[in-house]
Every structure is written in structure tokens, then in C-alpha cells.
């Protein structure tokens, strides 16, 4: 049986971040990755004319400090996103189409109603500790109701409910009817409690060399410390050590094991020797399924029509779009669209989604030179896209969320406030630091 200091399960951003720090500290670390490539839910392709197209995680915000620090360490560059565009947003609603920012389809009265609820939401969010939402004196109630139910109870008009639902669709998260208020408050508290989800807070920066390049560069640094096409079947913890078994039957022994697997695939790993409470917390977590599209054009045609490429759609399978880079458009299909999407014959999916793009942004959207589909919802090694929190989930997962039970450690975007690249890097590096502290304690005890 091969022996290592630390085994890391998963070569996504979290696992790579953890392994990189461990290797830098002189630890004998091995990363086991089910895929034949690194990156997990970040992935990119290159077009015939040399442009990079992001097929997974793509954008970060200024408050994503752990991710931004790592980007600097890797010698990569952050630049502006579509947020800096001078164009306007397209709204495609059942009642018609509108172009403009700041909810231009609302009446003045509806807008005042929205702003009042946003102020109340900000006040509530500021009262929630994102690292310990369970300590909130009203945590149980806040987690038991949905964002939609809360908005209605505060006098939110149908237009306000629609605005919040359109935002959820565009982000490819669960409907506000099935999203815990406490979870949403926790998320926005982490971003500064400045209101409902804001592009300026969450999506104003991108890695100019490609977000997947962050993972690729870490993988290059780790070299032979990563073993690909090596899905983990079981983890057994006993006598302060870990035994990790692959589906091939090969086994490894380590002082510590770090799980950087998404919560769906982690449920497929047979784990023993970890407390019932810790496993119950991990297995209670959900992911929101999604499908991502990317369409490549000769130029950013939408700018000629005064648009910035950002859209919200109520009438198409695509919940929203945004400009990824010059001539490249991204889009997401939310959970509510996936039944119809997966019922569509695979050969019809690209044409149908192209029709959707044309319906949203105009006939020029049909003239793409390349079209990419990434089915994260059905991907065997992700089983989802971002973290989902339905009413009751925050309290059910409990304060064990994101915590360790040495020698079993966890990290990943799912183990942060919500499923984003910042969470992967932040928790990956934190897991590595915890392992290193534990190793010092063990050596001191000898």
C-alpha cells in the first residue's frame, strides 16, 4: 500500500489550492482526480482563432480576497467584466421586452417598493454572521421561510417577486420560492450586506488569461503529485490515519485526507470512521443543477444595438446571458429549465438554444462560429453547479458546515457560504493550514 502524508480527493480549485500549499510546506501530498484533467468546475476551450472560452466558473468580485490573492501569486491578471460595459441590459418578459438598467420595466411605485424591501433585506443581512449564521437569535425562523415568502410578508408587490425570481433564474440557482431566507442573508452578508445580489459586488472581475488557467497553472506546479483518472471509492479512518481506496482497488495510506469533492459525488464515496454527525451534515447539503452555454461570434454584435450582453429572460430556457469577453457570450439554464432541456433530443439542443439567444438578443445571435454546451447538472463528477439552500437546510447542515474532523478534512466551494470560486480557494487553503497545524501538534506530541 502506497503511503503519503496527505491525500487530497479532487483536483478542482479547492483541492489544487490545498495541495499547492501543502507541497510548498514540504508535505508529501498526492491528489486523486477522477477526471483526466484538472480544474473541476472550471474548464476552458480554445477557438480556431485562439480565443479562450470559459465553460465553468468564470467571474469573481472584489471581496473575493482569497481567490484574488492566489491569482496574484500565480502571476495572472485580473481585469474588468461586463459590469464595466456602457451598454444596457435586455429584459425579455412575458409582458414584453425592455432595454435598460435598474429594472426599467417597473413603475415608479413598484421601484419604491423594491427599494424599501432591499433596505430591509440589507438590514437583516447585516445582522447575520456569515461564518456563524446559527448564532442569530432568529435563525430557526429565518431558515424556515423562503425568500419569496419573506418578500410577500413585507408587502412585496408581484413586480418585486418577479424581479427577484428573474435574478435567481439568471444565476441558475433555485427559485426564490425554494431558497432559504437565512441562506440568502448569509450570502449577501459575506458580500457586505449592501442589498440584493449585485453584479458590482459579485461579478466585477475576471482573470484575463482565463479562469481555468488558475487551475491549470497550479496543476503544472504540482506536476506528478496529481494522479488523474483515479476516482475514489472509499475512505476509512482508524487509529488517527486514513486509508483511501480507488475504484480500481488500489489503496493508499495517509496521515490525513482532504475531501475537495462536490457534495454530490462525495455521497458516492463510502466513508467509515468519521462521526455520524459530521457525515450527516455533509450529506444534507444540496447543489443547484445548471447547464452553461457559450456562443462565439466575430464581434460583440450586441454592443451595436446599445446592449451590454447581459439579459434576463422569463420566456426562454436560458435564464440569462452576459458578455464573457469580446465576441463571446455566456448563458445559464436554471434548474427550472432542465426538465425540458434534458427531454430535448441532444441533436436539437444547440439549435433550440440558438433560437433562444435570437429571441433574447436578436437574429445576429444565430451567426455564431462556435457553440459550447456544458451539462454540469448531469456531469458524473460534479452533479451540480453551485450550492443550493432550501428552507431548513442551513439549520439542518448546522455549525459543522465546512469544519474538519482530523484526520478527515473538507474543502470546496460547497463548504463556504455559497458555491463560488472564492469558496473553493478560501476553504482549500484553510484546509491545508489546518492539516499543517495538526501535523505540528502530532510531531510535538512524539
N, C-alpha and C positions, 0 to 999 in steps of 0.2 A: 504494500500500500504506500503510495507516494505521500510524503509528509511536507507540509508547508507551515509557515507561521500563521498566515491568514488566507482563507479562501473567500473570494468575492463572487457572488452569483449575479451575473448580469453585467454587460458592457455598455449600458446606456450612460447618459451623462452622470448619473449618481454613482454607479459602480466604477466608472473610469476616474471620477474625481477622488473617490475614496482610495482606489488603488494607486493613483499617482502620488498622493500624499504619503501613503504607506511606503511605497518604493523609495521616495525621497528620504524617508527616515531610516532606510536600511532594512526594512522588513522584507522577508521572503514572502511575496504575495503572488497568488495565482488567481486570474479572473476566468470564470467559466461562463461562456456565452453560447446560447442556443443557436443563434443565427450564424451565418458565415461572414458577418460584417459587424463592426462596432456601431454604436450610436443609439440603439433602441428606437425611441420615438422621435429622434432627429435623423433625417436622411435627405440626401440631395442627389439630383441628376444633372447632367451637363447637356445642353442643347447642341445642335450641329454647329451653331455659330459661337459656341464657347460660353454661353451664359449658364450660371448656376440656378437651379430651380429647387426651392425648398419644399419637401414633401411631408414634413412633420413640423415639430416646433420651430418657430421662426422669429418671434419678436419678444422683446423684454421691455421693462420700464426702468426709469431712473432709480427707483427704490429697490431694484433687484441687485443689491450690492455684492452678494457672493458671486453671482454669475459675471457681473461686470469686472470684478477683481480677477477672476480666472481668465477672462478674455484678455486682460492686460498682461497677465503672466505668460500667456501663450503667444504674445506678440501679434495679436489680432486687433482689428479696428472696429469701433462702434460708430455708427452713423445714424442719421435720421430715417424715419419710416414715412409711410403715407401721411402721418399726422402733420408733417411739415408742408404738405401739398396745399396749393392755393385754390384747388378746385372744391366742388361741393359734393355732398353726399346724395345718393339716389335712394328714394323710398318707393317701394312698389307694394302698395296695399290693396286690399280688396276693393276699397273705395276709389282707387285711382293712383296716379303716380305724382310724385313731388320731388323737386330738386332743391336742396338747401340744408344747412346745418341747424342744430338746435331745434329739432322736432318741428319743422316748418308747417307740417300738416295739422298741428294743433291750433285751436282758437286761443285767444289771449287768456280766457278764463281757464281753459284746460292747462295752459302753460303755468299759470299761477298755482293751480292745484298740484301740478307735478313738482314745482319748485318747493312748495310747502312740505310735501312728503319727502323730498330729498333732504331738506333741512332736518326733519325729524329722524330720517334714516341715519344721517351723519351724526346726530346727537347720540343715538343708540349705539352706533358703531364705535364711537369714542369711549363708550362705557365698557366695551368688551376687550379683554386682553387677548390678542391673537395667539399667544403662547399658552394661555390657560383660560379658555372660554368657559370651562366648567365651574370656575370660581365665581362667575357672575351670579348675583343674588336671584336673578330671574331666568337663569339658564334653562331650566326644565321647560318653562312656558315658551321661551323664545325658540327653542328647538322643536317644540311640538307643533308649531304652526308654519305654514308656508309663506313665502314672500308675498304671494298673491293674496292670501287671506289677511295678512297684516295690512297690505295696501288698501284693501277694501274696508277693513275695520277703521282705518284712519281717514276714510272718506275719499279714497282714490277713485277718480272717475274711470269709466271704461277706456277713455283715451290713455290714461296713465297706465292701466293694466296692459293695454296693447303695447305701449312704448317699452315697458319692462320685458314683456314677452318677446318682442322683436329683438331686443338686445340679447336675451338668452338664446334665441334661435341662431343669431349671427355668431355667437360664441360657441355654438354646438354643445351647450350644456343642457341639463334637464330643464323642462318647463318651470316657470315660476310657481306653477300650481303644485309642483313636486320638489321644490327646493326649500330646505330648512332656512328659516329666517336667521337663526343663530349662525349657521354656516356662512351665509352671505354677509352678515355683520362682521364676522371674524375675518373674512377675506378682505373686506374693504377697510377694516381697522388696520390690517397689515400694510395697506397702501396709503394710510394717512387719514382715513375717515373723512374724506372730502366729498362724499356723496355716493351716488350710484356709480357703476362701472364707468371709468373714464379712459379713453384712448390715451390722453395726455399722461395719465399716471401709469397705465399698464403696458402701453404699446408704442412708445415713442423712440425706441432704439432697436437696431439690428446689427448683427455682425456683417460687415461689408464683404468679407471673404466667404460668407455663407455660414449659417448657424451650425450645420452639420460638420463644418470644418473644426469647430471646437472639439467635438468628439474624435474626429479623425486625427487631429494633432496630438491629443492625449494618448490615443491608441498607438500612434507612431512612437511616442516616448516610452510607452510600456513594452513595446515590441513583443518578445517571446513570452512575456508574463500573461498574455491573453491566449486562451485556448478556445477556438471557435468550433461551431457545430457540436457543442457539448452541453446538451440540456440536462439539468439536474433533476433527478427522480426523487431523492430522499435526503434528509438531513437528520442525523441522530446526535443528540447532545448527551454526554455522560462523563462523569468524573472531571468536569471542567474542560473537556475537549470536544471537538466536533468531528464527525465523520460524514463526508458528503459523497453520495453515490450518484453516478450518471446513469442515464437510461441505457447506456451500453454495458452497464455492470461494473465499470471501472470505479475505484474508490480512492478517496483522498482523506488524509487526516490533517487537522489543523488545530492550533491553539484557539483560533477564533474564526467565525464565519459571519460574513456580512451579506444580508439579502438586499440586493438592489433590484429585485424583480417587481414589476407592477403587481397590484394586489390580486388581479385575476389569475395570472399564471402562478403566483405564489400559492394559491389554493390547490393547485395541481401537484405541488411538491408535498410528499409525505414527511411530516416533521414530528419527531419524538424528542422528549427530554426538555421541551420548552413548556412553561406553565400553561394550564388550560386557559387562564385569564388572558395571557398575552396572545395566544393563538386566536381566542375568541374575538379579541379586539381587532387583530389583523384581518380575520376572515369576515368581519362585519362590514368592512369598507367596500365601497362601490366605485365603479368607474362609469363615466358617461360615454357611451359609444358614439363614434362620429366617422365620417368619411371626408377626406380632404381632396380637393381638386386643384390643379394648377394649369392654366392655359397660357401659351406663349404666343406673342404677336410681334409683328415687325416693329411696332412702336406703341406707345401708350395712347391709343386712339381715343380713349375716354376723356383725356385732357382737352382734346379739340372741341368737345361738347361741354366744357366747363365742369366736368366731373373729376373727382379725385380717385375714382375706382372703388371707393367704399360704398356699399349698398346694404340695405335691409329689405328683405322680401318676405311677404306674408303668403304669396301665392305660388311659389316655386319650391322644389325640393331643396334647392340651395337657400340656406338661411341668410347668407350674407357673403359679400366679397370685399377684397381690399387689394391695393396695388402692392405686390411683393417687391418688385424692383422694376426698372424701366422695361416696359413691354410684357411684363409677367404679372398675371392676375391670379390671386389665391381665392379659394372659396371653401366653405364648410357646409356639410349636410348635418343637421342636428339629429338627435335621437328620434324625434317625431317623424322624420322623413325616411328613416331607414327601412321600415316595413315595405313601403312602396319601392324604394331603391333596390333592395335585395330581391324583390319579386320581379324586377325588370330583367329580361334576358341579358346576360353580360354584353352581348354584341350591341344592344340598344342603349346601354348606359351612357356612353360618350355622346352619341347623337342627342339623346334626350336632355342631358345636362348642358350641351351646347345650345339647345333650344331655350333652356332656362336662362343662360347667360345673355342670349339675344333678347329675350323678353325683358330682362333687367336693364341691360346697358346698350341695347341697340343692335342692329343687324351686323355691324362690323365685328361683333363678338364671335360670329361664325367663322371668321377668317384666321383661325389660329394655325400656327405652323407645328405645334406640338401640344399634346393634351395628356395630363398625368392624373391618374386616379390612385388614391392610397386608402385602402379599406382598413383603417385602424380598428374599426369596430369588430371585424371578424378575423383580424390578424392573430394567429395562434399564440404569439409570444407577447402580445400586449393586451388583447381582449378589451380594448377601450382606448380612449384618448386622454381626457382629463378626469380629475376626481369628481365624483358625484356625491352630493349630500342631500338625501331626502329627509323630511321631517322625522325627528327621532334619532337620526344617525349619529349626530355629534355626541349625544349623551350615551348612546349605546357603545360607540367605539371607546369613548371615555378618555381619561387623562393618560392612559397607556399609549395613546396615539403618538407615533414617532419615537417612542422610548426603546431602550435596549434591555436585554436580559442576558448579560455576558455568560458564556462566550458567543451568544447569538445576538447580532446587531442588525438593525434595519435602516434603510435609507431609500430615497427615491422621491419623486415629485408627489406621490400619493401620501407621503409621510410628513408633508408640510401642510400649510393652511389650505392649499388647493393645488391642483395638478398643473404646474408650470415648470419651465426650465430652471428658474431660480430655486424652486424647492428641491430639484434633483441635485444641483451643485451644493446648495446650502447644507442639506442633510447628508450628502455623500462625504463632504469634508468634515462635518461634525462627527460622523460615524468613525472616520479614520482617526480623528483626535481622541475619541473615546476609547478605541482599541489601543492606541499608543499609551494613553494614561493607564489603562488596565494592565498592559504589559509591564510598565514600570512598577506598578503595585505588586505584580507577581514576582518580578525579579527581586524587589526589596524584601519580599517575604521569604526568599530562599536562603 
